[in-house]
């Protein structure tokens, strides 16, 4: 039995585009399209930089830095007038 709902074809995509234009207007749809394009470009740039960093990391090992914690530091006592002092 074939599926009842398939992928949208060209007529369905055209209807969706017309409805979007009617609801949001040309200016808003253009703004959203521009923002989407900028987001995709930024994502691709970050992926390329990540790949370059990985390649550089394989050739030269990065030094590990140790982060010191201040768990030994004591918290100051509460003021004498506070409800925590009793």
C-alpha positions, -999 to +999 in steps of 0.1 A: +000+000+000+016+033-010+020+061+016-008+086+017+014+116+024+045+121+004+071+148+000+057+182-011+062+188-048+065+220-068+028+230-066+027+225-028+059+245-023+044+273-045+013+274-024+033+275+008+054+304-006+023+324-015+008+319+019+040+330+036+041+361+015+005+369+022+009+364+060+042+380+066+047+403+037+077+406+013+099+426+036+096+402+066+102+371+044+133+388+029+146+396+063+141+360+075+158+347+043+188+370+048+191+360+085+190+323+075+217+328+049+240+346+074+234+318+099+243+291+074+275+310+063+285+315+100+279+278+107+300+267+077+328+291+087+329+277+122+329+241+109+359+249+086+378+266+115+370+236+137+385+212+111+416+234+108+420+234+146+417+196+147+443+192+119+467+215+138+460+197+170+471+164+155+504+178+143+513+197+175+500+186+209+484+212+230+496+218+265+470+211+291+464+237+317+454+228+352+426+248+368+429+254+405+398+253+426+393+272+457+375+245+477+399+251+506+387+286+511+363+291+540+331+311+537+329+342+560+305+339+589+271+356+585+265+390+602+254+389+638+220+404+630+211+379+603+187+349+609+215+325+598+236+335+629+212+317+654 
